[in-house]
Amino acid sequence: DEAIEYISEEQEKPLVVYYFGKKNGPGQKRVLKETSSGSLVVNETIYQIINTDLPFGGVGHSGYGRYHGISGFKAFSNEKSVLVKPPLDCFP
């Protein structure tokens, strides 16, 4: 209760919340539901940052966007829209 209250009352959202407890248990589900952070890591401290398939980044003051894998490619790319329409055939 105290940890969830502390995380929820902070004005700035954390980059990562680390939860240690029963996998898929009520405590984990509660932390997931009642807190907001860039990532939630259960029973681990390092693997989320070295796994290139997991987007990593924050929310609010802890950062915007994600990097690693396709999420990083999209975050650091600037897509350009291009529309090409053929001319009408009514002009000689």
C-alpha positions as CSV (number, residue, x, y, z in Angstrom):
1,D,0.0,0.0,0.0
2,E,2.7,2.4,1.0
3,A,4.8,1.9,-2.2
4,I,1.8,2.3,-4.5
5,E,0.7,5.4,-2.6
6,Y,4.2,6.9,-2.9
7,I,4.5,6.2,-6.6
8,S,1.0,7.5,-7.3
9,E,1.5,10.7,-5.2
10,E,4.7,11.7,-6.9
11,Q,4.3,14.5,-9.4
12,E,6.8,13.0,-11.8
13,K,6.3,9.5,-13.1
14,P,9.2,7.0,-12.7
15,L,11.1,5.6,-15.6
16,V,10.7,2.1,-14.3
17,V,8.8,0.4,-11.4
18,Y,10.5,-2.7,-10.1
19,Y,8.2,-5.2,-8.4
20,F,9.4,-8.3,-6.6
21,G,6.8,-10.8,-5.6
22,K,4.6,-13.6,-6.9
23,K,4.5,-13.7,-10.7
24,N,1.0,-12.8,-11.9
25,G,-0.1,-12.5,-8.3
26,P,-2.5,-9.9,-6.9
27,G,0.4,-7.6,-5.8
28,Q,1.8,-7.5,-9.4
29,K,-1.6,-6.9,-10.9
30,R,-2.3,-4.1,-8.4
31,V,1.0,-2.4,-9.1
32,L,0.4,-2.6,-12.9
33,K,-3.2,-1.3,-12.5
34,E,-2.5,1.5,-9.9
35,T,0.8,3.0,-11.1
36,S,2.0,4.7,-14.2
37,S,5.6,4.5,-15.4
38,G,7.7,4.0,-18.5
39,S,8.2,0.3,-17.7
40,L,7.1,-2.3,-15.1
41,V,9.7,-5.0,-14.4
42,V,8.8,-8.0,-12.3
43,N,11.5,-10.0,-10.4
44,E,14.4,-8.5,-12.5
45,T,16.4,-5.3,-12.7
46,I,18.5,-5.5,-15.9
47,Y,17.0,-7.6,-18.7
48,Q,14.4,-5.0,-19.8
49,I,17.1,-2.6,-20.9
50,I,19.2,-5.2,-22.7
51,N,16.3,-6.9,-24.5
52,T,16.1,-5.1,-27.8
53,D,12.6,-6.5,-28.4
54,L,11.2,-4.5,-25.4
55,P,10.6,-0.8,-26.0
56,F,12.3,1.2,-23.3
57,G,11.5,4.8,-22.3
58,G,9.6,7.0,-19.9
59,V,6.4,9.0,-19.6
60,G,6.2,12.6,-18.5
61,H,9.3,14.0,-16.9
62,S,11.1,10.6,-17.1
63,G,11.1,10.9,-20.9
64,Y,9.0,10.6,-24.0
65,G,9.2,7.9,-26.7
66,R,10.7,4.5,-26.8
67,Y,13.9,3.0,-28.2
68,H,15.0,-0.5,-29.0
69,G,13.8,-2.5,-32.0
70,I,11.0,-1.2,-34.3
71,S,9.8,1.2,-31.5
72,G,13.2,2.9,-31.6
73,F,13.3,3.1,-35.4
74,K,9.8,4.7,-35.4
75,A,10.7,7.1,-32.5
76,F,13.8,8.4,-34.2
77,S,12.4,8.5,-37.8
78,N,10.6,11.3,-39.5
79,E,8.1,9.9,-41.9
80,K,7.4,12.0,-44.9
81,S,4.1,11.8,-46.7
82,V,4.3,11.8,-50.5
83,L,1.2,11.9,-52.7
84,V,1.7,11.5,-56.5
85,K,-1.4,11.8,-58.7
86,P,-1.2,11.3,-62.4
87,P,-2.5,14.2,-64.5
88,L,-5.9,14.0,-66.0
89,D,-6.1,12.5,-69.5
90,C,-8.2,15.5,-70.8
91,F,-5.1,17.6,-71.5
92,P,-3.3,16.9,-74.9
